[in-house]
Amino acid sequence: MSETPYVFEGSRHDAELERLRALEGVFDSATRKRLLATGLGLGWRCLEVGAGAGSIAKWMGDTVGETGHVLAVDMNPRFLSAIESANLGVQEADIRTARIEPESFDLAHARFVLIHVPDGTEALAAMIRCLKPGGWLVLEEPDFSCSRALAGRPELCCAFRNVHQAIEAMFRQRGMDYAFGARLPALLQDRAFEAMLIENDAAIVPGDSPHAKMMGLSTYQLRDKYVATGLATEEDIERYGTFAADPTCWATYHATISAVGRKPMKGGRV
Ligand SMILES: C[S@@+](CC[C@H](N)C(=O)[O-])C[C@H]1O[C@@H](n2cnc3c(N)ncnc32)[C@H](O)[C@@H]1O
């Protein structure tokens, strides 16, 4: 198992919480719709992998009620202890080695997690093992290969492009794929998942929008790693921040590709 540390490991507590809360603000409503479309309801047992600041784990706990259960697994569960929920359990673990009863969950969900695991398919296999036959897998992962600056001063657009080249290089140097989301259809199809629904949301947003601000926060946190690739300078990082805060600068920062499907019943390929 590769031991490359999570890229935001070591981020300041308050800065990371602000970034994760911003991320939840942008993506939670689409995630909740996707989860509800599986039929998620009272009594379900759910696994939330890489729960982050925990808004989806908490919401799933409310949705499955007291007859259901949610297990949140995160290798750094520092923000999860503050959540008060009787039916939410927290396990501090890497999903690849977490001790979880096989075939014990009705639904397993991960958002923006597998892209950060050097061997994302190993993490995926661990999630699938935890699912009951017929259980639902809901994955949402970014694809940075479609990032594009669409409007803004030329020097700011240039900085945007440099930073996104640095993002690609940083993932590659860490043995990860900056377009991991684009692999989801094949990954589920190869495992004979059923009732598959794939969506690709590549929002075009202006600077100062919640999505742009969230990307600005990520970039400031990872600035040293981006500069270390040699493809973006400190000035590019500052200009990227200006781009992300300026309402006249429009961009697609990344796509979010979601894949929803059911684990095959016994005897099916996984
Ligand atoms: C980008 S955050 C996303 C948080 C949350 N899923 C969300 O979308 O709001 C990634 C989270 O996954 C966790 N994580 C990264 N690699 C992991 C692994 N191998 N096993 C379990 N958790 C992991 C990190 O600690 C972090 O909390």
The ligand as an SDF file (V2000), in Angstrom:
LIG
                    3D

 27 29  0  0  0  0  0  0  0  0999 V2000
  -11.2110   16.7560    0.0400 C   0  0  0  0  0  0  0  0  0  0  0  0
  -11.7070   16.1270    1.5820 S   0  0  0  0  0  0  0  0  0  0  0  0
  -13.4240   15.7840    1.2220 C   0  0  0  0  0  0  0  0  0  0  0  0
  -14.2820   15.7350    2.4630 C   0  0  0  0  0  0  0  0  0  0  0  0
  -15.7460   15.3350    2.2320 C   0  0  0  0  0  0  0  0  0  0  0  0
  -15.8450   14.0540    1.5580 N   0  0  0  0  0  0  0  0  0  0  0  0
  -16.4650   16.3770    1.4420 C   0  0  0  0  0  0  0  0  0  0  0  0
  -16.5970   16.2320    0.2180 O   0  0  0  0  0  0  0  0  0  0  0  0
  -16.9360   17.3730    2.0500 O   0  0  0  0  0  0  0  0  0  0  0  0
  -10.9970   14.4890    1.6270 C   0  0  0  0  0  0  0  0  0  0  0  0
  -11.2070   13.7660    2.9600 C   0  0  0  0  0  0  0  0  0  0  0  0
  -10.8170   12.4060    2.7740 O   0  0  0  0  0  0  0  0  0  0  0  0
   -9.9640   11.9960    3.8380 C   0  0  0  0  0  0  0  0  0  0  0  0
   -9.0860   10.9370    3.2880 N   0  0  0  0  0  0  0  0  0  0  0  0
   -8.0990   11.0760    2.3730 C   0  0  0  0  0  0  0  0  0  0  0  0
   -7.5460    9.8720    2.0730 N   0  0  0  0  0  0  0  0  0  0  0  0
   -8.2310    8.9560    2.8280 C   0  0  0  0  0  0  0  0  0  0  0  0
   -8.1360    7.5380    2.9770 C   0  0  0  0  0  0  0  0  0  0  0  0
   -7.2080    6.8130    2.2950 N   0  0  0  0  0  0  0  0  0  0  0  0
   -8.9770    6.9110    3.8340 N   0  0  0  0  0  0  0  0  0  0  0  0
   -9.8990    7.6250    4.5500 C   0  0  0  0  0  0  0  0  0  0  0  0
  -10.0280    8.9640    4.4550 N   0  0  0  0  0  0  0  0  0  0  0  0
   -9.2160    9.6340    3.6000 C   0  0  0  0  0  0  0  0  0  0  0  0
   -9.2380   13.2570    4.2740 C   0  0  0  0  0  0  0  0  0  0  0  0
   -8.7510   13.1680    5.6020 O   0  0  0  0  0  0  0  0  0  0  0  0
  -10.3660   14.3100    4.1040 C   0  0  0  0  0  0  0  0  0  0  0  0
  -11.1400   14.4130    5.2780 O   0  0  0  0  0  0  0  0  0  0  0  0
  1  2  1  0
  2  3  1  0
  2 10  1  0
  3  4  1  0
  4  5  1  0
  5  6  1  0
  5  7  1  0
  7  8  2  0
  7  9  1  0
 10 11  1  0
 11 12  1  0
 11 26  1  0
 12 13  1  0
 13 14  1  0
 13 24  1  0
 14 15  1  0
 14 23  1  0
 15 16  2  0
 16 17  1  0
 17 18  1  0
 17 23  2  0
 18 19  1  0
 18 20  2  0
 20 21  1  0
 21 22  2  0
 22 23  1  0
 24 25  1  0
 24 26  1  0
 26 27  1  0
M  CHG  2   2   1   9  -1
M  END
$$$$
